[in-house]
Structures are given as structure tokens and as C-alpha cells.
């Protein structure tokens, strides 16, 4: 966590949802800081120990903070302070859709003390939204991006770490999706990801020597994400 991380609970689809909010460090000194966008981070499989505090999820949130995004990491159903039980991605998709609605509603943030006096809150409904996920979270995230597009509320970009190809049926993803995978991933073999990516002509960023959890390679995730944003349009400069 960074010094601007806060844990809150909101009303969810079937009960309370717990989530961590990671704010860019610049907001600590300057409440007028122009936030670049909002980033949703989905954690790995709950039945295999996945939580919002997973190191890969935290690394993604911090990378987006460095790019000027406010990051939100919800706990899936049945994890931590989030109500319910694991629903194999069905209920989890509805939960993440609910969270994106919450994130894009200025009045949601008004009840959150840490952002009460920050100017970006009034424009939360117009800020770009990035969807990202690790492992199981990438599976749910892919379907979330598809659903948002169908609803006419498209995400700015999708980031998938340890893409869950071969384990769950991923939705078709946008051409600019950022897919990062470990060369030595023992949980989701790189060959399965390449087989999934090939028909879509999707580039996969491979981290040499990295396992599924990117032990001792977390900095590579951060560097790839921040580098991928170089040259991308920035609404703050429009």
C-alpha cells in the first residue's frame, strides 16, 4: 500500500463490498491535482487465496497511481469484508459492473472523507476508466470490458496479467489490450496464452524468468504498464 491507500465498504449487489482505494501521491500535496482517470483492479481466484491485497494487484494499482489514475481494488464475493460466496465469475462480473458505476458517480466519492475536498471528484463521470485484472481477475475483467462496450460505456483500456486462458473462457478483447505473462508461469502455461492470443493477433508481453505470481519480477509489471502509456492520449492535455 502507499500512503494514500484507504479501505472502505460500499453497498454492493448482494451486500457490503470491501475495497481499497489508492490515490496518486500528488493528491496528498495538491487537492487540485488533475487526475488522469480511474483504474479498476481485479484480484486472482478467491478460492486459491486471492484478495485485493495480492502483490500483483497492488503493483498494478501503484503503476496506475504513478500514471495519475485513482485505483480501486475490490474484494470479490466472500473475501475479507465483502458479502456473499464465490460465484464462478457470474456474480463477480455483476459486482465489478456495480463498482464501475460507483466509481463513475461523483456523489459516491463525496461520502469518502479522503477525497472530500479534491477537485477531480466533480468530474468522475467523465474520466477515462481502465480495467485490469490478474489471473481469475483477468477473466472477469475481459467480460466486464465487453459488457461496458455493449452498454455504451466503454473502458479506456484493458490490462491482463497472467491471463486466464485455458482455465476459463475469456471474452474477446480490444486490439489495444495489454497482456503480460510470465515465461515460467506454472499455473497458466504461456503456450495456452499464445494459443488464445494468436487468432486475435494480440501481442503478449513476456517477462523472462517470471512465474505466475511474478516473484522478484513485480517491477517488470510496473515498468511495462507505465511504458505502454507513453504516447497515449491524456485528457488532461486536451
Secondary structure by P-SEA (a helix, b strand, c coil): cccccccccccccccbbbbbbbccccccccccccccbbbbbbbcccccccccccaaaaaaaaaaaaaccbbbbbbcccccccccccccaaaaaaaaaaaaaaaaccccccccccccccccccccccbbbbbbbccaaaaaaaaaaaaaaaacccccbbbbccccccccccccccccbbbbbbcccccccaaaaaaaaccccccccccccccccccccaaaaaaaaaaaaccccccccc
